[in-house]
Amino acid sequence: MLGGDWTDGTMTDFKWRHFQGDVILWAVRWY
């Protein structure tokens, strides 16, 4: 990515946290 490691790392972390939140909500909903 042209944005550099800092930008790529931040976006990856943000997406991962959002993904974890969706998984937790799904697990609680169907538990």
PyMOL commands that set and color helices and strands:
alter all, ss='L'
color gray80, all
select helices_A, chain A and resi 4-30
alter helices_A, ss='H'
color red, helices_A
deselect
rebuild
show_as cartoon
